Amino acid sequence: LGTMDNADGLATRFAKLGRFGKFLRFIRVARMLRLTRLLHNAWEVSRLSLVMFRGVRMILGVLLSSHVVACGFYAISYFTNEGEMSWVDRWEHSEHCPMMSLRQCDIGYRYLVSYYWAITTLN
């Protein structure tokens, strides 16, 4: 009779251990599902970041190329022959620069006009 009680107690312990094992497997599966969801969210964020990075890079590329073309436009007009008139000399005055020639306006205004020319020409 003593060995039967001992065997029943051992069986009860194994049954409890089996339930605990099932509980541990459930926790492991729950963690894996949470990790899968987390990785999926991270992938979505990284894809969005990549799209945003490419968009910003494209915009900066357009701005830089427009800047180079604007500086080139003004440089070409600056280094024309002595008797020739360039687009800078033919520029009609406006309310922002009442001078007769764009060369007499301040550098910021000259740059903006050249940049405008570059953007309209690149389009």
C-alpha positions as CSV (number, residue, x, y, z in Angstrom):
1,L,0.0,0.0,0.0
2,G,2.9,2.4,0.7
3,T,4.4,1.9,-2.7
4,M,1.0,2.6,-4.3
5,D,0.7,5.9,-2.5
6,N,4.1,6.8,-3.6
7,A,3.4,5.9,-7.2
8,D,0.2,8.0,-7.2
9,G,2.1,10.9,-5.7
10,L,4.7,10.5,-8.4
11,A,2.0,10.4,-11.1
12,T,0.4,13.5,-9.7
13,R,3.7,15.3,-9.7
14,F,4.3,14.3,-13.4
15,A,0.8,15.5,-14.3
16,K,1.5,18.8,-12.7
17,L,4.9,19.0,-14.4
18,G,3.2,18.3,-17.7
19,R,0.7,21.1,-17.2
20,F,3.5,23.4,-16.2
21,G,5.3,22.4,-19.4
22,K,2.2,23.2,-21.4
23,F,2.1,26.5,-19.7
24,L,5.7,27.2,-20.6
25,R,5.1,26.2,-24.2
26,F,2.1,28.6,-24.3
27,I,4.3,31.5,-23.0
28,R,6.9,30.6,-25.6
29,V,4.3,30.7,-28.4
30,A,2.9,34.0,-27.1
31,R,6.4,35.5,-27.1
32,M,7.0,34.3,-30.6
33,L,3.8,35.9,-31.8
34,R,4.7,39.1,-30.1
35,L,8.2,39.0,-31.6
36,T,6.7,38.4,-35.0
37,R,4.4,41.3,-34.7
38,L,7.2,43.5,-33.5
39,L,9.4,42.5,-36.4
40,H,6.6,43.2,-38.8
41,N,6.1,46.7,-37.4
42,A,9.8,47.4,-37.5
43,W,9.9,46.3,-41.2
44,E,7.0,48.6,-42.0
45,V,8.7,51.5,-40.2
46,S,12.0,50.8,-42.0
47,R,10.2,50.7,-45.4
48,L,8.6,54.0,-44.7
49,S,11.9,55.5,-43.6
50,L,13.6,54.2,-46.8
51,V,10.9,55.8,-48.9
52,M,11.2,59.1,-47.0
53,F,15.0,59.0,-47.4
54,R,14.8,58.4,-51.1
55,G,12.3,61.3,-51.5
56,V,14.5,63.7,-49.5
57,R,17.5,62.6,-51.5
58,M,15.7,63.2,-54.7
59,I,14.6,66.7,-53.6
60,L,18.1,67.6,-52.4
61,G,19.5,66.3,-55.8
62,V,17.1,68.6,-57.7
63,L,18.0,71.6,-55.4
64,L,21.7,70.9,-55.8
65,S,21.6,70.6,-59.6
66,S,19.5,73.7,-59.8
67,H,22.0,75.5,-57.7
68,V,24.9,74.4,-60.0
69,V,23.0,75.4,-63.1
70,A,22.1,78.8,-61.6
71,C,25.7,79.5,-60.7
72,G,26.7,78.4,-64.2
73,F,24.1,80.7,-65.8
74,Y,25.4,83.7,-63.9
75,A,29.0,82.7,-64.5
76,I,28.4,82.5,-68.3
77,S,26.8,85.9,-68.3
78,Y,29.6,87.4,-66.1
79,F,32.3,86.3,-68.4
80,T,30.9,87.5,-71.7
81,N,33.0,89.6,-74.0
82,E,33.3,93.3,-73.4
83,G,30.9,94.6,-76.0
84,E,28.3,91.9,-75.7
85,M,25.2,92.1,-73.6
86,S,24.0,89.1,-71.6
87,W,20.7,88.3,-70.0
88,V,22.0,90.0,-66.8
89,D,22.6,93.3,-68.6
90,R,19.2,93.1,-70.4
91,W,17.4,92.4,-67.1
92,E,14.5,94.9,-66.7
93,H,14.4,96.4,-63.3
94,S,11.7,95.5,-60.9
95,E,10.5,96.8,-57.5
96,H,13.0,94.5,-55.8
97,C,15.9,95.9,-57.7
98,P,15.3,99.4,-59.3
99,M,18.8,99.4,-61.0
100,M,18.9,99.2,-64.8
101,S,21.2,96.1,-64.8
102,L,21.0,93.0,-62.7
103,R,24.8,93.3,-62.1
104,Q,24.1,96.4,-59.9
105,C,21.6,94.5,-57.6
106,D,22.7,92.8,-54.5
107,I,24.1,89.2,-54.6
108,G,21.1,87.6,-53.0
109,Y,18.7,89.0,-55.6
110,R,21.0,88.0,-58.4
111,Y,21.2,84.5,-57.0
112,L,17.4,84.2,-56.8
113,V,16.9,85.4,-60.3
114,S,19.6,82.9,-61.6
115,Y,18.0,80.2,-59.6
116,Y,14.6,81.0,-61.1
117,W,16.1,80.8,-64.5
118,A,17.7,77.5,-63.7
119,I,14.5,76.0,-62.4
120,T,12.4,77.2,-65.3
121,T,15.0,75.9,-67.8
122,L,15.3,72.5,-66.2
123,N,11.6,72.0,-66.3
